[in-house]
């Protein structure tokens, strides 16, 4: 069968598509999008950020293993990415933008959103 797991080795060998995705997210105007579209962009950005972190820091079994290696000691708190011209951390995205920004509630998924952004 096929797998839905990310191939970190493949991403490390050729990160060009991931980098291109990250560059596009730098300037996307999330606030100008319809709520469903904004939520999709935010979820994709969150997942892309975690993939980029795992690739950059050569993750072991879990991204949590990387905490001692990142500035500030927490992958959730460090601002790894620029999204809509603002530096954000994984926590900023999930809690500040998706949950507190109300995108999840506006599309009827306030509780379920945790499963979409927890890797």
MDAnalysis code that builds the backbone (N, CA, C; Angstrom):
import MDAnalysis as mda
import numpy as np

u = mda.Universe.empty(357, n_residues=119, atom_resindex=np.repeat(np.arange(119), 3), trajectory=True)
u.add_TopologyAttr("name", ["N", "CA", "C"] * 119)
u.add_TopologyAttr("resid", np.arange(1, 120))
u.add_TopologyAttr("resname", ["UNK", "UNK", "UNK", "UNK", "UNK", "UNK", "UNK", "UNK", "UNK", "UNK", "UNK", "UNK", "UNK", "UNK", "UNK", "UNK", "UNK", "UNK", "UNK", "UNK", "UNK", "UNK", "UNK", "UNK", "UNK", "UNK", "UNK", "UNK", "UNK", "UNK", "UNK", "UNK", "UNK", "UNK", "UNK", "UNK", "UNK", "UNK", "UNK", "UNK", "UNK", "UNK", "UNK", "UNK", "UNK", "UNK", "UNK", "UNK", "UNK", "UNK", "UNK", "UNK", "UNK", "UNK", "UNK", "UNK", "UNK", "UNK", "UNK", "UNK", "UNK", "UNK", "UNK", "UNK", "UNK", "UNK", "UNK", "UNK", "UNK", "UNK", "UNK", "UNK", "UNK", "UNK", "UNK", "UNK", "UNK", "UNK", "UNK", "UNK", "UNK", "UNK", "UNK", "UNK", "UNK", "UNK", "UNK", "UNK", "UNK", "UNK", "UNK", "UNK", "UNK", "UNK", "UNK", "UNK", "UNK", "UNK", "UNK", "UNK", "UNK", "UNK", "UNK", "UNK", "UNK", "UNK", "UNK", "UNK", "UNK", "UNK", "UNK", "UNK", "UNK", "UNK", "UNK", "UNK", "UNK", "UNK", "UNK"])
u.atoms.positions = np.array([
    [0.802, -1.182, 0.000],
    [0.000, 0.000, 0.000],
    [0.851, 1.254, 0.000],
    [0.187, 2.347, -0.103],
    [0.886, 3.637, -0.085],
    [0.849, 4.215, 1.327],
    [1.681, 5.199, 1.550],
    [1.757, 5.831, 2.852],
    [1.452, 7.315, 2.715],
    [0.976, 7.900, 3.782],
    [0.719, 9.340, 3.793],
    [1.760, 10.058, 4.638],
    [2.768, 9.322, 5.074],
    [3.815, 9.914, 5.897],
    [4.772, 10.725, 5.033],
    [5.340, 11.756, 5.620],
    [6.313, 12.581, 4.899],
    [7.648, 11.853, 4.816],
    [8.308, 11.987, 3.698],
    [9.646, 11.443, 3.538],
    [10.644, 12.569, 3.785],
    [11.162, 12.629, 5.005],
    [12.098, 13.691, 5.367],
    [13.390, 13.573, 4.567],
    [13.799, 12.352, 4.281],
    [15.019, 12.154, 3.489],
    [14.849, 12.746, 2.093],
    [13.694, 12.521, 1.484],
    [13.425, 13.075, 0.157],
    [13.382, 14.595, 0.216],
    [12.734, 15.134, 1.226],
    [12.674, 16.595, 1.379],
    [14.064, 17.193, 1.598],
    [14.914, 16.497, 2.338],
    [16.285, 16.989, 2.553],
    [17.083, 16.978, 1.247],
    [16.890, 15.938, 0.437],
    [17.610, 15.830, -0.837],
    [17.203, 16.937, -1.806],
    [15.907, 17.258, -1.831],
    [15.422, 18.295, -2.741],
    [14.323, 19.103, -2.047],
    [14.726, 20.104, -1.275],
    [13.736, 20.913, -0.558],
    [13.125, 22.040, -1.398],
    [13.358, 22.054, -2.703],
    [12.948, 23.187, -3.544],
    [11.432, 23.427, -3.514],
    [10.626, 22.387, -3.558],
    [9.163, 22.580, -3.542],
    [8.686, 23.087, -2.190],
    [9.270, 22.575, -1.126],
    [8.914, 23.057, 0.211],
    [9.325, 24.519, 0.366],
    [10.508, 24.864, -0.099],
    [10.965, 26.260, -0.026],
    [10.071, 27.181, -0.850],
    [9.662, 26.724, -2.026],
    [8.772, 27.534, -2.871],
    [7.441, 27.775, -2.166],
    [6.926, 26.752, -1.530],
    [5.682, 26.880, -0.768],
    [5.856, 27.895, 0.361],
    [6.956, 27.778, 1.084],
    [7.221, 28.693, 2.203],
    [7.353, 30.139, 1.709],
    [7.985, 30.335, 0.564],
    [8.118, 31.696, 0.002],
    [6.757, 32.282, -0.342],
    [5.874, 31.482, -0.901],
    [4.530, 31.970, -1.239],
    [3.761, 32.377, 0.017],
    [3.956, 31.639, 1.089],
    [3.238, 31.934, 2.330],
    [3.706, 33.229, 2.989],
    [4.913, 33.660, 2.651],
    [5.445, 34.894, 3.243],
    [4.539, 36.086, 2.992],
    [3.964, 36.168, 1.806],
    [3.221, 37.371, 1.436],
    [1.735, 37.151, 1.192],
    [1.241, 35.935, 1.373],
    [-0.190, 35.701, 1.168],
    [-0.980, 36.573, 2.150],
    [-2.052, 37.181, 1.677],
    [-2.884, 38.045, 2.522],
    [-4.033, 37.213, 3.079],
    [-3.787, 36.555, 4.210],
    [-4.767, 35.656, 4.813],
    [-6.061, 36.400, 5.127],
    [-5.964, 37.623, 5.619],
    [-7.147, 38.396, 6.013],
    [-8.061, 38.693, 4.825],
    [-7.523, 38.705, 3.620],
    [-8.333, 39.012, 2.439],
    [-9.068, 37.781, 1.901],
    [-8.766, 36.618, 2.431],
    [-9.366, 35.378, 1.942],
    [-10.690, 35.085, 2.627],
    [-11.535, 34.323, 1.968],
    [-12.758, 33.816, 2.597],
    [-12.337, 32.921, 3.769],
    [-13.156, 32.830, 4.826],
    [-12.765, 32.050, 6.008],
    [-12.294, 30.633, 5.714],
    [-12.982, 29.902, 4.847],
    [-12.559, 28.524, 4.528],
    [-11.201, 28.514, 3.837],
    [-10.999, 29.447, 2.920],
    [-9.714, 29.531, 2.217],
    [-8.599, 29.934, 3.177],
    [-8.889, 30.884, 4.053],
    [-7.893, 31.329, 5.038],
    [-7.519, 30.174, 5.959],
    [-8.510, 29.424, 6.406],
    [-8.242, 28.288, 7.286],
    [-7.383, 27.252, 6.565],
    [-7.679, 26.975, 5.296],
    [-6.876, 26.013, 4.529],
    [-5.433, 26.492, 4.409],
    [-5.242, 27.776, 4.130],
    [-3.886, 28.329, 4.029],
    [-3.173, 28.214, 5.362],
    [-3.853, 28.540, 6.461],
    [-3.227, 28.485, 7.780],
    [-2.845, 27.064, 8.174],
    [-3.708, 26.107, 7.890],
    [-3.390, 24.702, 8.193],
    [-2.209, 24.239, 7.342],
    [-2.233, 24.559, 6.054],
    [-1.119, 24.183, 5.182],
    [0.173, 24.860, 5.614],
    [0.094, 26.114, 6.025],
    [1.281, 26.829, 6.498],
    [1.834, 26.188, 7.758],
    [0.956, 25.807, 8.647],
    [1.380, 25.159, 9.888],
    [2.082, 23.840, 9.596],
    [1.506, 23.046, 8.715],
    [2.123, 21.767, 8.369],
    [3.437, 21.962, 7.616],
    [3.484, 22.946, 6.719],
    [4.726, 23.228, 5.983],
    [5.826, 23.672, 6.946],
    [5.453, 24.476, 7.947],
    [6.450, 24.937, 8.914],
    [7.033, 23.755, 9.688],
    [6.193, 22.841, 10.128],
    [6.688, 21.682, 10.880],
    [7.566, 20.810, 9.986],
    [7.180, 20.628, 8.729],
    [8.033, 19.876, 7.800],
    [9.389, 20.559, 7.639],
    [9.379, 21.876, 7.485],
    [10.633, 22.620, 7.323],
    [11.506, 22.511, 8.566],
    [10.899, 22.566, 9.731],
    [11.645, 22.423, 10.991],
    [12.275, 21.038, 11.054],
    [11.485, 20.010, 10.760],
    [11.976, 18.632, 10.822],
    [13.123, 18.406, 9.841],
    [12.998, 18.977, 8.649],
    [14.046, 18.824, 7.648],
    [15.297, 19.591, 8.059],
    [15.126, 20.840, 8.466],
    [16.272, 21.687, 8.820],
    [17.059, 21.124, 10.006],
    [16.347, 20.680, 11.029],
    [17.011, 20.187, 12.242],
    [17.242, 18.690, 12.237],
    [16.951, 18.031, 11.109],
    [17.201, 16.596, 10.971],
    [16.572, 15.811, 12.124],
    [15.265, 15.903, 12.205],
    [14.508, 15.314, 13.309],
    [14.806, 13.842, 13.503],
    [14.700, 13.400, 14.742],
    [14.899, 11.990, 15.073],
    [13.539, 11.288, 14.948],
    [12.924, 10.946, 16.060],
    [11.620, 10.286, 16.023],
    [10.470, 11.285, 16.085],
    [10.645, 12.326, 16.858],
    [9.573, 13.291, 17.068],
    [10.132, 14.706, 16.971],
    [9.324, 15.640, 16.482],
    [9.775, 17.030, 16.461],
    [10.021, 17.537, 17.875],
    [9.399, 16.929, 18.850],
    [9.622, 17.329, 20.248],
    [11.067, 17.068, 20.676],
    [11.713, 16.095, 20.029],
    [13.127, 15.823, 20.318],
    [14.013, 17.006, 19.938],
    [13.478, 17.906, 19.132],
    [14.250, 19.050, 18.657],
    [14.256, 20.227, 19.626],
    [13.395, 20.210, 20.630],
    [13.304, 21.352, 21.554],
    [14.656, 21.848, 22.059],
    [15.569, 20.984, 22.508],
    [16.853, 21.489, 22.998],
    [17.721, 22.130, 21.912],
    [17.412, 21.868, 20.646],
    [18.246, 22.355, 19.550],
    [17.777, 23.674, 18.941],
    [16.576, 24.118, 19.286],
    [16.054, 25.352, 18.681],
    [16.234, 26.532, 19.638],
    [16.358, 27.729, 19.092],
    [16.476, 28.914, 19.948],
    [15.282, 29.003, 20.904],
    [15.538, 29.234, 22.153],
    [14.477, 29.334, 23.147],
    [14.010, 28.001, 23.703],
    [14.471, 26.893, 23.106],
    [14.176, 25.570, 23.646],
    [12.789, 25.023, 23.372],
    [12.026, 25.643, 22.463],
    [10.690, 25.129, 22.167],
    [10.369, 25.324, 20.693],
    [10.078, 24.237, 19.998],
    [9.695, 24.375, 18.598],
    [8.352, 25.083, 18.471],
    [7.537, 25.035, 19.502],
    [6.205, 25.650, 19.446],
    [6.268, 27.167, 19.595],
    [7.282, 27.680, 20.285],
    [7.360, 29.115, 20.588],
    [8.274, 29.910, 19.653],
    [9.243, 29.245, 19.017],
    [10.194, 29.966, 18.174],
    [9.525, 30.396, 16.857],
    [9.772, 31.615, 16.445],
    [9.181, 32.167, 15.218],
    [10.032, 31.766, 14.017],
    [9.684, 30.626, 13.438],
    [10.437, 30.028, 12.339],
    [10.054, 30.579, 10.971],
    [8.877, 31.131, 10.838],
    [8.319, 31.367, 9.514],
    [7.730, 32.760, 9.391],
    [7.722, 33.265, 8.166],
    [7.000, 34.498, 7.870],
    [5.715, 34.116, 7.154],
    [4.604, 34.592, 7.681],
    [3.286, 34.348, 7.107],
    [2.575, 35.682, 7.020],
    [2.146, 36.057, 5.857],
    [1.482, 37.355, 5.660],
    [2.353, 38.494, 6.179],
    [3.649, 38.402, 5.892],
    [4.629, 39.432, 6.266],
    [4.835, 39.578, 7.780],
    [4.487, 38.555, 8.550],
    [4.672, 38.566, 10.009],
    [5.385, 37.286, 10.423],
    [6.407, 37.404, 11.270],
    [7.092, 36.213, 11.790],
    [6.162, 35.495, 12.762],
    [6.031, 34.177, 12.597],
    [5.129, 33.387, 13.432],
    [5.794, 32.090, 13.884],
    [5.319, 31.601, 15.020],
    [5.719, 30.303, 15.553],
    [4.577, 29.319, 15.299],
    [4.805, 28.029, 15.492],
    [3.691, 27.086, 15.397],
    [2.547, 27.432, 16.363],
    [2.885, 27.865, 17.584],
    [1.832, 28.283, 18.522],
    [1.084, 29.509, 18.027],
    [1.805, 30.469, 17.449],
    [1.149, 31.663, 16.901],
    [0.103, 31.261, 15.865],
    [0.458, 30.323, 15.015],
    [-0.470, 29.893, 13.973],
    [-1.691, 29.193, 14.551],
    [-1.445, 28.149, 15.348],
    [-2.590, 27.376, 15.844],
    [-3.445, 28.173, 16.815],
    [-2.806, 28.781, 17.792],
    [-3.590, 29.430, 18.846],
    [-3.928, 30.880, 18.531],
    [-2.985, 31.620, 17.959],
    [-3.232, 33.029, 17.689],
    [-4.052, 33.278, 16.441],
    [-3.769, 32.555, 15.381],
    [-4.450, 32.812, 14.113],
    [-5.655, 31.898, 13.886],
    [-5.442, 30.607, 14.007],
    [-6.523, 29.666, 13.681],
    [-7.615, 29.686, 14.742],
    [-7.239, 29.558, 16.001],
    [-8.249, 29.513, 17.067],
    [-8.709, 30.911, 17.476],
    [-7.785, 31.742, 17.953],
    [-8.160, 33.073, 18.431],
    [-8.523, 34.002, 17.278],
    [-7.981, 33.754, 16.107],
    [-8.360, 34.521, 14.925],
    [-9.736, 34.123, 14.430],
    [-10.281, 33.101, 15.047],
    [-11.664, 32.677, 14.847],
    [-11.935, 31.978, 13.517],
    [-10.890, 31.666, 12.760],
    [-11.128, 31.003, 11.475],
    [-11.768, 29.631, 11.668],
    [-11.310, 28.891, 12.660],
    [-11.858, 27.547, 12.899],
    [-13.337, 27.629, 13.275],
    [-13.689, 28.568, 14.140],
    [-15.088, 28.708, 14.553],
    [-15.975, 29.159, 13.393],
    [-15.464, 30.046, 12.543],
    [-16.267, 30.558, 11.431],
    [-16.607, 29.492, 10.402],
    [-15.838, 28.433, 10.355],
    [-16.159, 27.354, 9.423],
    [-16.747, 26.142, 10.149],
    [-17.079, 26.318, 11.422],
    [-17.742, 25.262, 12.185],
    [-16.846, 24.150, 12.671],
    [-15.559, 24.449, 12.901],
    [-14.614, 23.419, 13.338],
    [-13.789, 23.853, 14.554],
    [-14.365, 24.496, 15.553],
    [-13.516, 25.014, 16.633],
    [-12.762, 23.942, 17.411],
    [-13.372, 22.816, 17.698],
    [-12.690, 21.765, 18.450],
    [-11.878, 20.834, 17.576],
    [-12.379, 20.568, 16.399],
    [-11.749, 19.608, 15.506],
    [-10.431, 20.091, 14.923],
    [-10.187, 21.376, 14.954],
    [-9.028, 21.949, 14.293],
    [-7.713, 21.406, 14.867],
    [-7.729, 21.020, 16.126],
    [-6.525, 20.490, 16.770],
    [-5.965, 19.304, 15.970],
    [-6.838, 18.484, 15.427],
    [-6.391, 17.302, 14.686],
    [-5.777, 17.657, 13.341],
    [-6.169, 18.773, 12.772],
    [-5.640, 19.171, 11.466],
    [-4.242, 19.756, 11.573],
    [-3.900, 20.304, 12.725],
    [-2.606, 20.988, 12.850],
    [-1.665, 20.308, 13.830],
    [-1.992, 19.143, 14.290],
    [-1.086, 18.426, 15.172],
    [-0.560, 17.197, 14.462],
    [0.661, 17.303, 14.196],
    [1.451, 16.570, 13.246],
    [1.749, 15.214, 13.764],
])
